[in-house]
């Protein structure tokens, strides 16, 4: 499996990527939610006699779901960054000191 230039050099330097335990299950749940909601919205749009308003509702729901996942992932990334910074700050003995 090819990792690319940076992946190999980081591994060579001994740096390990630490992922939280809930990262993979959250990814699976998100993918299943995305797929099931997409199919449900398509089914509801088609059952609604395939009318234009049904497909508009599908589009609005689909875009809303994409925006929800986008902002949720951004929130999780920010939380992970803050958590990592605080963890390294406390390990380095710099917590509570002003620069």
Backbone as numpy.savetxt, mean C-alpha at the origin, in Angstrom:
# Nx Ny Nz CAx CAy CAz Cx Cy Cz
17.15 -15.31 -10.19 16.31 -14.12 -10.19 17.19 -12.89 -10.19
16.98 -12.02 -11.12 17.79 -10.82 -11.29 17.29 -9.72 -10.35
18.19 -9.14 -9.56 17.81 -8.11 -8.61 18.13 -6.71 -9.09
18.97 -6.55 -10.04 19.37 -5.23 -10.48 20.66 -4.80 -9.79
21.20 -3.70 -10.22 22.50 -3.24 -9.75 22.45 -2.87 -8.27
21.46 -2.09 -7.87 21.41 -1.60 -6.50 21.05 -2.71 -5.51
20.18 -3.62 -5.90 19.81 -4.72 -5.01 20.99 -5.60 -4.67
21.83 -5.90 -5.66 23.00 -6.73 -5.42 24.04 -6.00 -4.59
24.26 -4.72 -4.86 25.28 -3.99 -4.11 24.85 -3.78 -2.66
23.58 -3.59 -2.42 23.10 -3.43 -1.05 23.24 -4.74 -0.30
22.89 -5.84 -0.95 23.03 -7.15 -0.32 24.51 -7.45 -0.07
25.36 -7.10 -1.00 26.79 -7.32 -0.86 27.35 -6.56 0.33
26.81 -5.38 0.59 27.26 -4.56 1.72 26.75 -5.08 3.05
25.86 -6.06 3.03 25.36 -6.63 4.27 24.12 -5.96 4.81
23.49 -5.09 4.03 22.28 -4.41 4.46 21.08 -5.33 4.19
20.27 -5.53 5.20 19.08 -6.38 5.05 17.83 -5.51 5.09
16.92 -5.83 4.23 15.65 -5.11 4.21 14.71 -5.77 5.20
14.23 -4.97 6.16 13.33 -5.50 7.18 11.92 -5.04 6.86
11.05 -6.01 6.63 9.64 -5.71 6.38 8.84 -6.14 7.60
7.81 -5.38 7.94 6.98 -5.79 9.07 6.26 -7.10 8.76
5.87 -7.82 9.80 5.25 -9.13 9.63 3.92 -9.02 8.89
3.26 -7.89 9.00 1.92 -7.74 8.42 1.96 -7.23 6.99
3.13 -7.05 6.41 3.24 -6.49 5.07 2.63 -7.41 4.01
2.99 -8.68 4.00 2.47 -9.61 3.00 0.97 -9.88 3.18
0.48 -10.16 4.42 -0.97 -10.37 4.56 -1.78 -9.14 4.16
-1.26 -7.95 4.45 -1.97 -6.73 4.05 -2.02 -6.60 2.53
-0.96 -6.97 1.86 -0.94 -6.95 0.40 -1.97 -7.92 -0.18
-2.06 -9.11 0.39 -3.02 -10.11 -0.09 -4.45 -9.62 0.16
-4.72 -9.09 1.33 -6.06 -8.59 1.65 -6.44 -7.44 0.73
-5.50 -6.55 0.46 -5.77 -5.42 -0.44 -6.07 -5.91 -1.85
-5.31 -6.87 -2.35 -5.54 -7.39 -3.69 -6.90 -8.09 -3.78
-7.25 -8.88 -2.76 -8.55 -9.56 -2.77 -9.69 -8.56 -2.66
-9.52 -7.53 -1.84 -10.55 -6.49 -1.72 -10.73 -5.76 -3.04
-9.62 -5.38 -3.65 -9.67 -4.67 -4.91 -10.40 -5.51 -5.98
-10.04 -6.77 -6.09 -10.64 -7.65 -7.09 -12.12 -7.88 -6.81
-12.47 -8.19 -5.57 -13.87 -8.48 -5.26 -14.75 -7.25 -5.40
-14.28 -6.08 -4.99 -15.07 -4.86 -5.13 -15.23 -4.49 -6.60
-14.19 -4.70 -7.39 -14.29 -4.42 -8.83 -15.35 -5.30 -9.47
-15.32 -6.60 -9.18 -16.32 -7.51 -9.74 -17.72 -7.19 -9.24
-17.83 -6.84 -7.96 -19.14 -6.49 -7.41 -19.70 -5.23 -8.07
-18.86 -4.24 -8.25 -19.33 -3.01 -8.90 -19.73 -3.27 -10.35
-18.96 -4.10 -11.04 -19.32 -4.44 -12.43 -20.64 -5.19 -12.47
-20.85 -6.11 -11.53 -22.08 -6.89 -11.51 -23.27 -5.98 -11.21
-23.13 -5.09 -10.23 -24.22 -4.17 -9.90 -24.51 -3.22 -11.07
-23.49 -2.80 -11.78 -23.71 -1.92 -12.93 -24.45 -2.66 -14.03
-24.14 -3.94 -14.23 -24.79 -4.71 -15.28 -26.21 -5.11 -14.87
-26.40 -5.46 -13.61 -27.74 -5.84 -13.13 -28.68 -4.65 -13.20
-28.15 -3.48 -12.99 -28.97 -2.27 -13.09 -29.35 -1.98 -14.53
-29.70 -3.00 -15.27 -30.13 -2.98 -16.67 -29.05 -2.43 -17.60
-27.83 -2.38 -17.13 -26.75 -1.90 -17.98 -26.91 -0.45 -18.38
-27.64 0.28 -17.59 -27.92 1.67 -17.92 -26.67 2.53 -17.73
-26.76 3.71 -18.28 -25.64 4.65 -18.16 -25.41 5.02 -16.71
-26.47 5.19 -15.93 -26.30 5.57 -14.53 -25.63 4.45 -13.73
-25.88 3.19 -14.08 -25.21 2.08 -13.41 -23.72 2.09 -13.66
-23.34 2.36 -14.90 -21.91 2.40 -15.23 -21.24 3.64 -14.67
-21.98 4.73 -14.54 -21.42 5.93 -13.90 -21.16 5.64 -12.42
-22.10 4.93 -11.79 -21.91 4.54 -10.39 -20.70 3.61 -10.26
-20.52 2.71 -11.22 -19.36 1.82 -11.22 -18.07 2.63 -11.30
-18.03 3.58 -12.24 -16.83 4.41 -12.41 -16.50 5.21 -11.15
-17.53 5.80 -10.56 -17.33 6.59 -9.34 -16.83 5.69 -8.21
-17.43 4.52 -8.05 -17.00 3.59 -7.01 -15.58 3.10 -7.23
-15.25 2.82 -8.48 -13.92 2.32 -8.82 -12.86 3.39 -8.55
-13.12 4.60 -8.99 -12.17 5.69 -8.76 -12.05 5.98 -7.26
-13.17 5.93 -6.55 -13.13 6.12 -5.10 -12.30 5.06 -4.41
-12.43 3.81 -4.86 -11.65 2.74 -4.27 -10.15 2.93 -4.56
-9.82 3.33 -5.78 -8.41 3.59 -6.10 -7.84 4.71 -5.25
-8.61 5.78 -5.07 -8.14 6.89 -4.23 -7.98 6.46 -2.78
-8.92 5.65 -2.28 -8.82 5.15 -0.91 -7.55 4.33 -0.73
-7.28 3.42 -1.65 -6.07 2.61 -1.55 -4.81 3.47 -1.66
-4.84 4.47 -2.52 -3.68 5.34 -2.68 -3.37 6.09 -1.38
-4.40 6.74 -0.82 -4.17 7.53 0.39 -3.87 6.63 1.59
-4.46 5.45 1.64 -4.14 4.52 2.73 -2.69 4.06 2.64
-2.22 3.77 1.44 -0.82 3.34 1.30 0.14 4.48 1.64
-0.21 5.70 1.27 0.63 6.85 1.63 0.69 7.01 3.16
-0.45 6.84 3.81 -0.50 6.95 5.27 0.38 5.88 5.92
0.30 4.65 5.42 1.10 3.57 5.97 2.59 3.84 5.75
2.96 4.34 4.57 4.36 4.65 4.30 4.88 5.74 5.24
4.08 6.77 5.47 4.49 7.84 6.39 4.64 7.31 7.80
3.70 6.45 8.22 3.77 5.87 9.56 5.03 5.02 9.70
5.33 4.20 8.68 6.53 3.36 8.73 7.79 4.23 8.79
7.83 5.31 8.02 9.00 6.20 8.03 9.19 6.82 9.41
8.13 7.36 9.99 8.23 7.96 11.33 8.65 6.92 12.36
8.08 5.72 12.26 8.42 4.65 13.20 9.90 4.26 13.06
10.38 4.16 11.84 11.78 3.80 11.61 12.72 4.88 12.09
12.37 6.15 11.84 13.21 7.26 12.30 13.29 7.27 13.82
12.15 7.11 14.48 12.15 7.09 15.95 12.94 5.90 16.49
12.84 4.76 15.83 13.56 3.58 16.27 15.07 3.82 16.18
15.52 4.36 15.06 16.95 4.62 14.89 17.43 5.77 15.77
16.57 6.74 15.98 16.92 7.86 16.86 17.11 7.37 18.29
16.22 6.51 18.76 16.35 6.00 20.12 17.56 5.07 20.25
17.87 4.32 19.20 19.04 3.43 19.23 20.35 4.20 19.21
20.34 5.38 18.59 21.58 6.15 18.49 21.81 7.04 19.71
20.83 7.13 20.58 20.98 7.96 21.78 20.72 9.42 21.55
20.08 9.78 20.44 19.82 11.19 20.11 18.41 11.63 20.48
17.61 10.78 21.07 16.23 11.17 21.36 16.20 12.28 22.41
15.40 13.27 22.13 15.24 14.39 23.04 16.29 15.47 22.91
17.28 15.30 22.05 18.31 16.33 21.87 17.98 17.20 20.69
18.26 18.48 20.81 18.03 19.44 19.74 19.34 19.64 18.97
19.25 19.84 17.64 20.46 20.08 16.85 20.81 21.54 16.88
